[in-house]
Amino acid sequence: MNVVLNVPVIDMTTQELVSSALSKFRAGDTISTRAAIEAIRRISPACEDSDDDLVELIVMAAIGKTMGVVFDHRSH
């Protein structure tokens, strides 16, 4: 007899991914857009959102938590 367990796959929304990436920071901290994007891509390699879309969400989340943002995702 074969038993198949139905394990739900948890797909995080993009906002949840951003929240997770920023969860290690506190109010007053400065967030690097490059580091945040890299963290999001590590958490969810299948995330299809563009870097610009992610930056928009990162900025909105960071401002809401009174964090600073360094826009370094396009520098090499």
N, C-alpha and C positions, 0 to 999 in steps of 0.2 A: 504494500500500500504506500503510495506516494502522498506525502503531506506537504502542502504548499502554504507557507505562512504569508499572510497579506500584511506586509510591512509598509506603512504609508511613507511615501517619499515626501520629504518636507522641502518645498521650494520656498526660499526666502524671497520676499519682494525686494526690489531695489532699495526702497527706503529702509528696510530691515538690515540689508547688507551695509548700508551707510551707517546706520546706528551702531551696528556691531563693530565696524571699523573705528568709529569715534568713541566707543565705550571706554577705551583705556585713557582717555583724556578728560581733563576737568575744566571748569570755567576758568578763563584767563590763559589757558594754554594756547599755543599756536599750532595749527594743523598744516602740514604740507600736503598740497593736492596730489603730488606725485606719490607720496607714501600712502595716502588714503586710497588712491586708485589701485596701487599695487596690492594693498591689503584686501580690497574688495575682490580683485581678480584672483587672489589666492583662495579666499573663502568660497568663491563661486566662479570657477573658470568658464562656466557656460553663460555667464552674464553677458547679454547681448547689447546692453546700453553702451552708447559711445562715451568716450572720456569726457566730452563736453557736457553730456547729460549727467554723468556722475558728478562732475564738478559743481553743477548747479545744485544738486541735492546735498552735496558736501557743504557748500556755502550756506544753504538754508538751515541745515542742521547745526552747523557750527555757530552761526549767528544766534540761533535760538538758545544755544547753551553758552553764550557770551565768550566764544573762542575766536581767536584771530585766525586768518587764513593766509598762507603763503602760496601764491600761484606759480608753482615751479614745475608743473606737469608737462610743459612744452620745452623746457630747457634740457639740454643734453649734457 
